[in-house]
Amino acid sequence: MLYNIIVILIIIICVLLALVVLVQNSKGGGLAANFSAPTQVLGARQSADFIEKATWWLAGLLVALSLIATISIHRGQASDPLKSEVKVADYSPVQQAPAAPAAMPATAPAPEADQQ
């Protein structure tokens, strides 16, 4: 149950992180370019700082939740393979192969002398 909640949070953070990264502009534009007056509450520099901090926080949360998800994965009861019993199914007996033909003599008969 905990694992499913963490996976859902990871997916939400991934979507938010993608949106925040797409809003940024590597040349200092992006969302900050829309605010030209420096006296606004979210001026050019403040919006760039907010977006950068949001990127770092979301990335950190993503890493932390990924580690927590790895730890919380439900693993079945591990058993010692050396102590486990092998259960043999009850099958009908295997049919016997037909008897092998009579064995060949170990020594070959001596060749007859060439008659001329």
Secondary structure, DSSP 8 states (H G I E B T S, - for coil): -HHHHHHHHHHHHHHHHHHHHHH--TTS-GGGGG---TTSTT-HHHHHHHHHHHHHHHHHHHHHHHHHHHHT--------TTT----------------------SS---------
